[in-house]
Amino acid sequence: PYVQQWLTTKPDYISFIRVPTVWNDLARLHGQAFYAAEVLGKTEEMHTPFFREIHVSGNLLQTEDAVAAFFGRFGVDEAAFKAAFASFSVHTKVQRADELTRRYRVDGTPSVVVNGKYVTTASMAGGYEQLMQLIEALAASERAPN
């Protein structure tokens, strides 16, 4: 919720790109779901409900069939879901997310990487409000002429 709110007020020069963490099989499945939603044009509609389904409702969406049923709630038929979920582009993006998770040693979420140089989290920054301030400060320092 902190990131969602911040996105409505962030400076225009900050480009924010979500990348799912891929540190185990379940996270890989969720990463595939994230990118399948992107392919299907459902990211904005499904992102928060997906998070809530897992973290509030306690439905871990642990299988492809469970994820397909969840997508069905958003008007995605099973064939369209399966085609997107198994697509080359989704698999390529998940591989890239795995690489970035390892490269930046991400061990929790949300973690934020600024300009490929700085990795920070809410606990490192002292809280979520401080995290948003730190992101803006780091982005501003990267934007400033040398």
N, C-alpha and C positions, 0 to 999 in steps of 0.2 A: 504493500500500500504506500509506503514512503516513496519508493521509486516511481510508482504510478502518478502520485501527486507531483513529484518533482518534474516529471516529464512535461507537465502542463505549463511549467514556469521556467524551465531551463533556458539558458541563453541560446539564441539561434545558431551560433557558431559551433555548438556541441552536437556532434552526430552520435546518437546513442544506438548501439546495435546489441540486441540480446543474443547471447550464445548459450545454449544449454550446457550444463556440465555433464561430462560423460566419464564417470569414475567407476561404474559397475554396470552389470547387465540391466538392472532396472532403470538406471539413469540413461542408458543407451536407448532403451525402449521409449522412455519419455522424450528423449532427444529426437527420435524418429517421429514421434507424435507431434512435437513442436514444429519440425520442418514439414511434415505432411499438412499440418494446418496452414502453414505458409504457402505451400504449393496450391492448396485449395482456396486460398484467399480468406481464410477464417481466423487468422492470427488474432486480430483485435477482438473479435467476437468471443473467442474461446480461451484466450490466455488466462484471464482471471478466474473464470469458472473451472478450468483445468487445475489451477493451483488450489482453489477451494475444495474441489472434489477430493484431492489427495490430503491436504493439510487440515481441512475443517471437517469434511464428511468422513474421512478415514478410509475412503476407497482408494487403495494404492494403485489401481489400474495396472496390475501386474502382468497382464497378458495382452497379446495383440487383439484377442476377441473382446476383452474388457474395454480397450481403447476404442475399438471399432464401435461398440455399443455407445460409448460416450460421444463419439463423433456423430452418431445417428441422432442424438438429441438436438443437434445443430443442423439437421437437414442434410447430412452427408450420407448418401447410400453406401452400402457395404462395398460394392464394386469400385466406386470412386475412391473410397478410403484405402482399400487394398492396393489399388494402382498407385496412388500417391505414396503410401507408406513403403512400398517395395521399390519405388523408383530409383533410378541411378542418381538423380540429383539429390534426393533425400539421403541416400547412403553416402554420397560424397560430402555433403554438409555435416553429417554426423561424424565422419572421419576427421574432418577439419575441426569440429568442436572437441573431439577427443584429443587431437594434437594441441589445441590451444589450452585445454584443461591441464595437460601435462606441462606444456611450456611455461605457463604462468603459475604452476603449482597451486592451482585452485583447490582448496579443501573445504570450502563452505560457500553458501550463497546467502545473500548476493555478494559477489566479489566484483569489483570494478577495475578494469584495466584502462588507464588513460594514456592514449597515444603510444601504446606498446611499451611504455617505460615504467609506469607506476601501477602497482597492484595494491588495492586497499579494500577493507571491509568495514562494516559498522563497528565491530569490536576494536579494530585497529584505530579507527577515527574517534572513538569515544561515544558512539551512538549514531542513530540514523540521521538525525538533523545535521550532526557534525560531518557525517559521510557526504551528504549532499553539498555542504559548504566546501569540503575538501576537494570533491570532484570539480566543482566550479573553479576553485583556486588553482588546481593543477592544470585544468584545461586552459585557463587564462594565461598561466605561465608558459604553456606550450604555444600559445597563440601569439604571445608578445614577440616582437622582433629581437633578434640577438644582438 
